[in-house]
């Protein structure tokens, strides 16, 4: 699944989640049940950039990619073009898998920080900044500070 498809699915999931929350806090007559719905948002790219382990994760990925490239050059010697292409594809898949593993760990940390910040701020729903056109409470700076341990 490509990045655009994943992003689109994320936007759709966020909108569905928001619709479910809105439906849950309203009565059949359409009025609030007594709870106020507060929507926040986080610029997830800025949060990722603020993560204290981002640089070390990027360096680990770069070292892994360099090692895999050297291995590919060694293994591709005296191979047919088709075999070389197959090796290159497998190497690329391994690098992408390692990248996903490293980002997954950072993403887990960021989501935990988002949850803590949202609870402290009394925010009911937090969306990615990319799906917010207007309004909402920007929690990005608070999440970045939470990640930094401040």
C-alpha positions in Angstrom: 0.0 0.0 0.0 1.5 3.3 -1.0 1.9 6.4 1.2 -1.0 8.3 -0.4 -3.4 5.4 0.1 -2.3 5.0 3.8 -2.7 8.8 4.3 -6.2 8.7 2.7 -7.2 5.8 4.9 -5.9 7.6 8.0 -8.0 10.7 7.1 -11.1 8.6 6.5 -10.6 6.7 9.8 -10.2 10.0 11.6 -13.4 11.4 10.1 -15.3 8.2 11.0 -13.9 8.4 14.6 -14.9 12.0 14.8 -18.4 11.2 13.6 -18.8 8.4 16.1 -17.7 10.7 19.0 -20.1 13.4 17.9 -22.9 10.8 17.7 -22.0 9.5 21.1 -22.2 12.9 22.8 -25.5 14.0 21.3 -29.0 12.8 22.2 -31.7 11.8 19.8 -32.9 15.4 19.8 -29.5 16.6 18.7 -28.5 18.5 21.9 -25.5 17.9 24.0 -25.7 15.3 26.8 -23.8 17.6 29.1 -20.3 16.8 27.9 -18.5 19.3 25.8 -16.7 18.0 22.8 -13.3 19.5 22.5 -11.4 18.7 19.4 -7.6 19.0 19.3 -5.0 18.4 16.6 -1.4 17.6 16.4 1.0 18.1 13.5 2.4 14.6 13.6 5.4 15.5 11.4 6.4 18.2 13.8 5.9 15.8 16.7 8.1 13.3 15.0 10.7 15.9 14.4 10.7 16.8 18.1 11.1 13.2 19.2 14.5 12.9 21.0 15.2 9.5 19.4 14.5 10.6 15.8 18.1 11.4 15.0 19.4 8.1 16.4 16.7 6.2 14.6 17.6 7.9 11.3 21.3 7.1 11.8 20.5 3.5 12.6 18.4 3.3 9.4 21.2 4.9 7.4 23.8 2.5 8.8 21.4 -0.4 8.0 20.9 0.8 4.5 24.6 1.3 3.9 25.3 -2.2 5.1 22.5 -3.6 2.9 23.8 -1.7 -0.1 27.3 -3.1 0.4 25.8 -6.6 0.8 23.8 -6.1 -2.4 26.9 -5.0 -4.4 28.8 -8.1 -3.1 25.9 -10.5 -3.9 25.1 -9.0 -7.3 28.5 -9.7 -8.7 28.4 -12.2 -11.5 24.6 -12.4 -11.4 22.2 -11.9 -14.3 20.3 -8.6 -14.6 17.1 -10.4 -13.5 18.9 -11.8 -10.5 20.4 -8.4 -9.7 17.0 -6.8 -10.0 15.5 -9.4 -7.6 18.3 -8.9 -5.1 17.8 -5.1 -5.3 14.0 -5.5 -4.7 14.6 -7.7 -1.7 17.1 -5.3 -0.3 14.8 -2.4 -0.7 12.0 -4.3 1.0 14.3 -5.1 3.9 15.3 -1.4 4.3 11.6 -0.4 4.2 10.7 -3.0 6.8 13.5 -1.7 9.1 12.3 1.9 8.5 8.7 0.9 9.5 10.0 -0.8 12.6 12.0 2.3 13.7 9.1 4.6 13.0 6.6 2.4 14.7 8.5 2.7 18.0 8.6 6.5 17.6 4.9 6.6 16.6 4.0 4.6 19.7 5.8 7.2 21.9 4.2 10.1 20.2 0.7 8.6 20.5 1.2 8.0 24.2 2.4 11.7 24.6 -0.7 12.8 22.6 -3.0 10.9 25.0 -1.4 12.3 28.1 -1.5 15.9 26.8 -5.1 15.5 25.6 -6.2 14.2 29.0 -4.5 17.0 30.9 -6.0 19.6 28.5 -9.5 18.2 28.6 -9.5 17.4 24.9 -12.0 14.7 23.8 -10.7 13.9 20.3 -7.3 14.5 18.8 -6.9 14.5 15.0 -3.9 14.8 12.7 -3.4 18.4 11.6 -3.7 17.4 8.0 -7.5 16.6 8.4 -8.3 19.9 10.3 -9.5 22.7 8.0 -10.7 25.1 10.7 -10.8 25.3 14.5 -9.6 22.9 17.1 -7.0 23.2 19.8 -3.4 22.9 18.6 -1.6 20.5 21.0 1.6 20.1 18.9 3.9 22.2 21.1 2.6 20.5 24.2 3.2 17.1 22.7 6.7 18.1 21.6 7.5 19.3 25.2 6.0 16.0 26.6 8.3 14.1 24.3 11.3 16.1 25.4 10.4 15.3 29.1 9.6 18.9 30.0 
